[in-house]
Structures are given as structure tokens and as C-alpha cells.
Amino acid sequence: MPTAARVLLVSLLLVLGAAPVAVAADGWALVPFGGSRPSFYAEGAPGAAVQDTVSVSNRSGRAVTVRLSGSGVSVAFAENPVRVPGRTRADVPFTVRASGDRSGEIVARDQDGRRAAVPIRLRVGVAALSALTVEHVAVHGDRITYELVNRGTTPLVPRLAVHADGLFGRVLDRAPRTLPVRLAPGRRLRLTEPWRGRPALDAVDVRLTVTADGGARDTATASVRFVPWGAVAGVAGAVAAGGALLLVRRHRRRTSGLAAESPRTEAELTGAVA
């Protein structure tokens, strides 16, 4: 089986030279597949499935059965236990998960309790990536709320710049400043930016720009309308009261005009001559 087909998402370090063999007392041995490595070494991203093969070589004239296990690392074997006839070799694929830097052994024990082991070392290799997003920007009264999310693989200390433009020009202009937070990879943090002295009456577009070392940058916006509803309610009440007073006055004028008008009398000429 080619080496490339046995390795998934990993880079195996091959150590040249004669490999020491883990030999049990009755003549069987446990070695990394290929015979040129003294131990297993693998690198992979977090959670990657690391695959390789271990060989059980039986140099004796009788069959041997061994049970495989991992010590210090969790290993899943394609076959277990393994029966190896005399003067033959069994190659057993196995898989481990790269969950962190680990050191351990792959251990084999035969039916008589004899033991052989090969060292194994896993190393998590993660590319440094600086990335973040600013989300859910909103204005509530005299404060701006937003969320920062670290989308990369390195801790970030973000810097924030805030700008807001109204109908008649810029109403808020804050230069970038370092925030007193340290954002771990994958972490989401809800923050608040105070805004005292905001407009009482305006339509405003707010823009937040966040940056961090390594080239991380993101911008998010939100729109808000500031209306002094108390004053509007007062003006509306005054207008309504004035309108009602005007209607009452008009009604009174009509009523008083009808009461002052005197009755009209008409004389009929009959044409009679006395």
C-alpha cells in the first residue's frame, strides 16, 4: 500500500537510518510499517484524522496472536486482535485524532502476556490566521452595542473606530483606540460604546471599524432615527387644542348670529277701497 494512501491530512516525518525493533521474548516484533522509522511522528490540524500502519513481524515458527492498544493516545486499529502465522508479517492500519500535542506508545501483547511497544508522537500544526468580524451593531438610547467574533486561530487585541453621519454632516468621530479586551480564537464578546450628547432630532448612519494585528479588519453599520417624542407629543397636543378652540368659537359665532336676527313680517295689499 503506498505511503500517501495511508496518511490523511498529515505530514509524516521520516527518520532515516536503522530502526530499533521492539522484540518480544518469543521472536515476534512490533515496528512502524516500512522499517525505516524508529517511531511514529505525525502532524495535523486540530481534529484531523491521522492514519498510519504498524507491522507485527513473527520470526518464530509458530503462530502468535497479539492485542494492540494505545498508551497516552487514543488509537483505533483496523484489526484487533491480530493473528500472525509463523515467519510472516501482519500490517495493521490505525487512526488517531490530532487533538493536541501528545506523546505515547502503540503497545502489543501476546497471549502469554509478553509486551512490545513503539513510541508515537502527535503534534498539532495550526497556521496562524488573524481574522475577526463585528456584528449586530445597534443604537439604544445613549449607547451603541455590538459583538466581536474572533474568526482566526490567534488571540486578538482589537482596536475600534466609531463614526456617525447625520443629515447635516458628521455627528460622531472617534479615532481608533485599543479596547481593553483580549479575544481568544472562536470567542464572541458583546460590548457597549457610550454615546453621550447624541442628536435629539436627526437620521444617523453609524459605522464601526475594528482592526487587529495580523491584518484583521471588519466594518459594520447601523441606521437610527432620533425623534424627541415628548416634544412632538406636546406640539401635537397644542395643535389639537388650538383646533378644538377654533371649532368652538366658530360654533358660538353661528349661534349668536341666529339669535340676534329679528322676525320678518309681510303686509298683503288686497286692493280693497273703503
RODRENPA-771093 format. One record per residue (C-alpha): residue in three letters; x, y negated, z. Coordinates in Angstrom, 3 decimals. Example, Ala and Ser with C-alpha at 12.3 -4.5 7.8 and 13.67 -1.06 7.14 Angstrom:
BEGIN
@aa:ALA east:12.300 north:4.500 up:7.800
@aa:SER east:13.670 north:1.060 up:7.140
This chain:
BEGIN
@aa:MET east:0.000 north:0.000 up:0.000
@aa:PRO east:1.618 north:-3.383 up:-0.969
@aa:THR east:2.551 north:-5.697 up:1.892
@aa:ALA east:0.364 north:-8.544 up:0.512
@aa:ALA east:-2.717 north:-6.310 up:0.698
@aa:ARG east:-2.098 north:-5.616 up:4.378
@aa:VAL east:-1.771 north:-9.224 up:5.510
@aa:LEU east:-4.780 north:-11.545 up:5.662
@aa:LEU east:-4.301 north:-15.285 up:6.227
@aa:VAL east:-0.904 north:-14.800 up:7.881
@aa:SER east:2.761 north:-15.266 up:7.223
@aa:LEU east:4.833 north:-12.337 up:8.442
@aa:LEU east:8.425 north:-12.910 up:9.496
@aa:LEU east:10.617 north:-10.073 up:8.237
@aa:VAL east:13.713 north:-9.424 up:10.285
@aa:LEU east:16.390 north:-7.769 up:8.199
@aa:GLY east:18.650 north:-5.075 up:9.488
@aa:ALA east:18.233 north:-1.674 up:11.015
@aa:ALA east:15.118 north:-1.473 up:13.168
@aa:PRO east:15.290 north:0.293 up:16.515
@aa:VAL east:12.819 north:3.161 up:16.679
@aa:ALA east:10.521 north:3.796 up:19.672
@aa:VAL east:11.002 north:7.550 up:20.043
@aa:ALA east:9.140 north:9.810 up:22.428
@aa:ALA east:10.828 north:12.786 up:24.094
@aa:ASP east:9.474 north:15.432 up:21.730
@aa:GLY east:10.676 north:13.833 up:18.495
@aa:TRP east:7.870 north:11.553 up:17.269
@aa:ALA east:8.439 north:7.832 up:16.763
@aa:LEU east:6.439 north:4.604 up:16.542
@aa:VAL east:7.668 north:1.885 up:14.127
@aa:PRO east:6.307 north:-1.046 up:12.102
@aa:PHE east:5.349 north:0.041 up:8.608
@aa:GLY east:8.219 north:-0.389 up:6.147
@aa:GLY east:11.031 north:0.500 up:8.522
@aa:SER east:12.876 north:-2.849 up:8.299
@aa:ARG east:11.362 north:-4.640 up:11.276
@aa:PRO east:12.168 north:-4.138 up:14.958
@aa:SER east:8.819 north:-5.636 up:15.987
@aa:PHE east:5.620 north:-7.234 up:14.719
@aa:TYR east:5.520 north:-11.007 up:14.274
@aa:ALA east:2.652 north:-12.921 up:12.722
@aa:GLU east:1.431 north:-16.486 up:12.338
@aa:GLY east:-2.107 north:-17.587 up:11.573
@aa:ALA east:-4.708 north:-20.280 up:12.112
@aa:PRO east:-6.886 north:-20.056 up:15.261
@aa:GLY east:-9.400 north:-17.235 up:14.862
@aa:ALA east:-7.696 north:-15.789 up:11.778
@aa:ALA east:-7.706 north:-12.010 up:11.361
@aa:VAL east:-4.100 north:-10.827 up:11.355
@aa:GLN east:-3.599 north:-7.431 up:9.745
@aa:ASP east:-0.572 north:-5.151 up:9.607
@aa:THR east:0.275 north:-1.434 up:9.795
@aa:VAL east:2.028 north:0.709 up:12.358
@aa:SER east:3.589 north:4.060 up:11.493
@aa:VAL east:3.722 north:7.217 up:13.606
@aa:SER east:6.530 north:9.436 up:12.353
@aa:ASN east:6.614 north:13.046 up:13.521
@aa:ARG east:10.058 north:14.575 up:13.095
@aa:SER east:9.263 north:17.733 up:15.003
@aa:GLY east:7.951 north:20.978 up:13.574
@aa:ARG east:4.583 north:20.880 up:15.330
@aa:ALA east:1.605 north:18.541 up:15.077
@aa:VAL east:1.243 north:15.717 up:17.568
@aa:THR east:-1.828 north:13.642 up:18.475
@aa:VAL east:-1.312 north:10.091 up:19.766
@aa:ARG east:-3.704 north:7.448 up:21.038
@aa:LEU east:-2.934 north:3.833 up:20.144
@aa:SER east:-3.650 north:0.741 up:22.221
@aa:GLY east:-2.590 north:-2.882 up:22.636
@aa:SER east:-0.881 north:-4.267 up:25.714
@aa:GLY east:-1.089 north:-8.043 up:26.167
@aa:VAL east:-3.023 north:-8.400 up:22.906
@aa:SER east:-6.356 north:-7.072 up:21.700
@aa:VAL east:-5.831 north:-4.725 up:18.757
@aa:ALA east:-8.352 north:-2.843 up:16.608
@aa:PHE east:-6.979 north:0.226 up:14.800
@aa:ALA east:-8.393 north:1.722 up:11.611
@aa:GLU east:-7.938 north:5.207 up:13.086
@aa:ASN east:-7.610 north:6.215 up:16.716
@aa:PRO east:-6.523 north:8.732 up:17.975
@aa:VAL east:-4.181 north:9.847 up:15.199
@aa:ARG east:-3.136 north:13.439 up:14.482
@aa:VAL east:0.208 north:13.730 up:12.711
@aa:PRO east:1.310 north:17.126 up:11.331
@aa:GLY east:4.917 north:18.222 up:11.772
@aa:ARG east:7.543 north:16.476 up:9.635
@aa:THR east:5.039 north:13.909 up:8.309
@aa:ARG east:4.125 north:10.294 up:8.935
@aa:ALA east:0.791 north:8.545 up:9.526
@aa:ASP east:0.381 north:4.849 up:8.612
@aa:VAL east:-2.368 north:3.174 up:10.641
@aa:PRO east:-3.646 north:-0.330 up:9.715
@aa:PHE east:-4.609 north:-2.590 up:12.628
@aa:THR east:-6.128 north:-6.041 up:13.135
@aa:VAL east:-5.605 north:-8.687 up:15.810
@aa:ARG east:-7.181 north:-12.120 up:16.200
@aa:ALA east:-4.912 north:-15.172 up:16.392
@aa:SER east:-6.435 north:-16.760 up:19.486
@aa:GLY east:-3.216 north:-18.325 up:20.775
@aa:ASP east:0.479 north:-17.688 up:21.209
@aa:ARG east:0.683 north:-14.155 up:22.613
@aa:SER east:3.317 north:-11.509 up:23.265
@aa:GLY east:2.608 north:-7.850 up:23.920
@aa:GLU east:3.082 north:-4.335 up:22.619
@aa:ILE east:1.444 north:-1.713 up:20.472
@aa:VAL east:1.564 north:1.444 up:22.568
@aa:ALA east:1.226 north:5.097 up:21.552
@aa:ARG east:0.743 north:8.028 up:23.974
@aa:ASP east:0.674 north:11.669 up:23.010
@aa:GLN east:-1.377 north:14.497 up:24.521
@aa:ASP east:1.393 north:15.202 up:27.030
@aa:GLY east:1.498 north:11.617 up:28.311
@aa:ARG east:4.707 north:10.622 up:26.561
@aa:ARG east:4.811 north:6.996 up:25.500
@aa:ALA east:6.370 north:4.837 up:22.788
@aa:ALA east:5.857 north:1.094 up:22.121
@aa:VAL east:6.707 north:-1.627 up:19.604
@aa:PRO east:6.735 north:-5.348 up:20.560
@aa:ILE east:4.225 north:-7.675 up:18.911
@aa:ARG east:4.205 north:-11.446 up:18.925
@aa:LEU east:1.420 north:-13.728 up:17.636
@aa:ARG east:1.830 north:-17.423 up:17.049
@aa:VAL east:-0.973 north:-19.815 up:16.152
@aa:GLY east:0.198 north:-22.202 up:13.461
@aa:VAL east:-2.070 north:-25.241 up:13.058
@aa:ALA east:-1.419 north:-28.028 up:10.589
@aa:ALA east:-1.563 north:-31.474 up:12.186
@aa:LEU east:-4.658 north:-33.281 up:10.912
@aa:SER east:-5.792 north:-36.704 up:12.106
@aa:ALA east:-9.485 north:-37.298 up:11.350
@aa:LEU east:-12.448 north:-38.877 up:13.125
@aa:THR east:-15.942 north:-40.209 up:12.474
@aa:VAL east:-18.052 north:-42.941 up:14.077
@aa:GLU east:-21.743 north:-42.049 up:14.190
@aa:HIS east:-25.179 north:-43.090 up:15.494
@aa:VAL east:-24.488 north:-46.823 up:15.676
@aa:ALA east:-27.415 north:-48.709 up:17.235
@aa:VAL east:-28.111 north:-52.029 up:18.954
@aa:HIS east:-30.069 north:-52.056 up:22.211
@aa:GLY east:-30.526 north:-55.496 up:23.687
@aa:ASP east:-27.096 north:-56.894 up:24.569
@aa:ARG east:-25.108 north:-53.728 up:23.805
@aa:ILE east:-24.011 north:-51.657 up:20.833
@aa:THR east:-23.979 north:-47.878 up:21.254
@aa:TYR east:-22.082 north:-45.410 up:19.078
@aa:GLU east:-20.432 north:-41.980 up:19.087
@aa:LEU east:-16.879 north:-40.982 up:18.189
@aa:VAL east:-16.043 north:-37.443 up:16.996
@aa:ASN east:-12.538 north:-36.036 up:16.602
@aa:ARG east:-12.713 north:-34.017 up:13.369
@aa:GLY east:-8.995 north:-33.177 up:13.278
@aa:THR east:-6.538 north:-30.978 up:15.136
@aa:THR east:-4.614 north:-33.564 up:17.156
@aa:PRO east:-5.659 north:-35.695 up:20.162
@aa:LEU east:-6.559 north:-39.281 up:19.206
@aa:VAL east:-6.474 north:-42.663 up:20.939
@aa:PRO east:-8.918 north:-44.689 up:18.803
@aa:ARG east:-8.922 north:-48.415 up:18.024
@aa:LEU east:-12.195 north:-50.286 up:17.470
@aa:ALA east:-13.043 north:-53.400 up:15.439
@aa:VAL east:-16.563 north:-54.899 up:15.517
@aa:HIS east:-18.120 north:-57.311 up:13.014
@aa:ALA east:-21.670 north:-58.572 up:12.598
@aa:ASP east:-23.104 north:-60.817 up:9.863
@aa:GLY east:-26.392 north:-62.690 up:10.129
@aa:LEU east:-28.462 north:-64.655 up:7.629
@aa:PHE east:-26.267 north:-67.721 up:8.004
@aa:GLY east:-22.849 north:-66.135 up:8.438
@aa:ARG east:-20.750 north:-64.101 up:10.847
@aa:VAL east:-22.091 north:-63.881 up:14.407
@aa:LEU east:-19.586 north:-61.380 up:15.876
@aa:ASP east:-15.917 north:-60.864 up:15.029
@aa:ARG east:-13.766 north:-58.667 up:17.280
@aa:ALA east:-10.266 north:-57.724 up:16.169
@aa:PRO east:-9.113 north:-54.075 up:16.517
@aa:ARG east:-8.302 north:-53.067 up:20.087
@aa:THR east:-7.282 north:-49.774 up:21.646
@aa:LEU east:-10.082 north:-48.031 up:23.526
@aa:PRO east:-9.317 north:-46.592 up:26.987
@aa:VAL east:-10.151 north:-43.039 up:25.909
@aa:ARG east:-8.244 north:-40.001 up:24.639
@aa:LEU east:-10.293 north:-37.891 up:22.257
@aa:ALA east:-9.396 north:-34.183 up:22.163
@aa:PRO east:-9.875 north:-32.175 up:18.928
@aa:GLY east:-13.541 north:-31.337 up:18.404
@aa:ARG east:-14.735 north:-33.643 up:21.189
@aa:ARG east:-17.725 north:-36.008 up:20.800
@aa:LEU east:-17.890 north:-39.115 up:23.004
@aa:ARG east:-20.741 north:-41.632 up:23.402
@aa:LEU east:-19.546 north:-45.197 up:24.030
@aa:THR east:-21.051 north:-48.654 up:24.552
@aa:GLU east:-19.805 north:-52.022 up:23.316
@aa:PRO east:-21.197 north:-55.063 up:25.198
@aa:TRP east:-22.619 north:-57.942 up:23.147
@aa:ARG east:-23.360 north:-60.973 up:25.267
@aa:GLY east:-24.555 north:-64.096 up:23.525
@aa:ARG east:-26.202 north:-62.267 up:20.648
@aa:PRO east:-28.527 north:-64.313 up:18.382
@aa:ALA east:-32.062 north:-64.972 up:19.590
@aa:LEU east:-33.513 north:-65.115 up:16.096
@aa:ASP east:-31.672 north:-63.511 up:13.188
@aa:ALA east:-31.354 north:-60.469 up:10.906
@aa:VAL east:-27.921 north:-58.940 up:11.523
@aa:ASP east:-25.801 north:-56.173 up:9.962
@aa:VAL east:-23.355 north:-54.649 up:12.482
@aa:ARG east:-20.218 north:-52.857 up:11.270
@aa:LEU east:-17.909 north:-50.722 up:13.446
@aa:THR east:-14.481 north:-49.665 up:12.137
@aa:VAL east:-12.467 north:-47.067 up:14.075
@aa:THR east:-8.851 north:-46.101 up:13.356
@aa:ALA east:-6.214 north:-43.889 up:14.978
@aa:ASP east:-2.635 north:-42.761 up:14.409
@aa:GLY east:-2.062 north:-40.394 up:11.527
@aa:GLY east:-4.304 north:-42.286 up:9.097
@aa:ALA east:-7.652 north:-41.512 up:10.735
@aa:ARG east:-10.268 north:-44.110 up:9.825
@aa:ASP east:-14.054 north:-44.388 up:9.572
@aa:THR east:-16.715 north:-47.118 up:9.339
@aa:ALA east:-20.409 north:-47.098 up:10.237
@aa:THR east:-23.098 north:-49.784 up:10.104
@aa:ALA east:-26.477 north:-50.582 up:11.595
@aa:SER east:-29.070 north:-53.314 up:10.927
@aa:VAL east:-31.094 north:-55.091 up:13.598
@aa:ARG east:-33.636 north:-57.938 up:13.705
@aa:PHE east:-33.623 north:-60.274 up:16.686
@aa:VAL east:-37.022 north:-61.903 up:17.350
@aa:PRO east:-37.878 north:-63.847 up:20.569
@aa:TRP east:-41.232 north:-62.144 up:21.069
@aa:GLY east:-42.045 north:-64.164 up:24.209
@aa:ALA east:-41.772 north:-67.447 up:22.338
@aa:VAL east:-43.647 north:-66.021 up:19.372
@aa:ALA east:-46.459 north:-64.910 up:21.675
@aa:GLY east:-46.566 north:-68.384 up:23.249
@aa:VAL east:-46.760 north:-70.130 up:19.903
@aa:ALA east:-49.409 north:-67.708 up:18.683
@aa:GLY east:-51.440 north:-68.339 up:21.827
@aa:ALA east:-51.176 north:-72.087 up:21.400
@aa:VAL east:-52.223 north:-71.858 up:17.765
@aa:ALA east:-55.186 north:-69.662 up:18.673
@aa:ALA east:-56.266 north:-72.020 up:21.479
@aa:GLY east:-55.994 north:-75.041 up:19.179
@aa:GLY east:-58.084 north:-73.316 up:16.545
@aa:ALA east:-60.772 north:-72.427 up:19.069
@aa:LEU east:-60.891 north:-76.002 up:20.385
@aa:LEU east:-61.253 north:-77.335 up:16.855
@aa:LEU east:-64.193 north:-75.000 up:16.182
@aa:VAL east:-65.915 north:-76.086 up:19.409
@aa:ARG east:-65.514 north:-79.742 up:18.531
@aa:ARG east:-66.927 north:-79.214 up:15.064
@aa:HIS east:-69.941 north:-77.391 up:16.515
@aa:ARG east:-70.597 north:-80.175 up:19.011
@aa:ARG east:-70.485 north:-82.825 up:16.309
@aa:ARG east:-73.075 north:-80.999 up:14.217
@aa:THR east:-75.440 north:-80.523 up:17.194
@aa:SER east:-75.296 north:-84.161 up:18.373
@aa:GLY east:-75.967 north:-85.436 up:14.831
@aa:LEU east:-79.217 north:-83.482 up:14.594
@aa:ALA east:-80.487 north:-84.732 up:17.999
@aa:ALA east:-79.978 north:-88.460 up:17.138
@aa:GLU east:-81.936 north:-88.344 up:13.881
@aa:SER east:-85.496 north:-89.884 up:14.324
@aa:PRO east:-88.662 north:-88.179 up:12.910
@aa:ARG east:-89.657 north:-89.292 up:9.419
@aa:THR east:-93.346 north:-90.484 up:8.740
@aa:GLU east:-95.023 north:-90.984 up:5.391
@aa:ALA east:-98.208 north:-93.190 up:4.605
@aa:GLU east:-100.548 north:-91.918 up:1.924
@aa:LEU east:-102.202 north:-94.524 up:-0.325
@aa:THR east:-105.741 north:-93.407 up:-1.070
@aa:GLY east:-106.784 north:-96.291 up:-3.345
@aa:ALA east:-109.984 north:-96.973 up:-1.331
@aa:VAL east:-111.285 north:-100.563 up:-1.400
@aa:ALA east:-113.027 north:-101.943 up:1.626
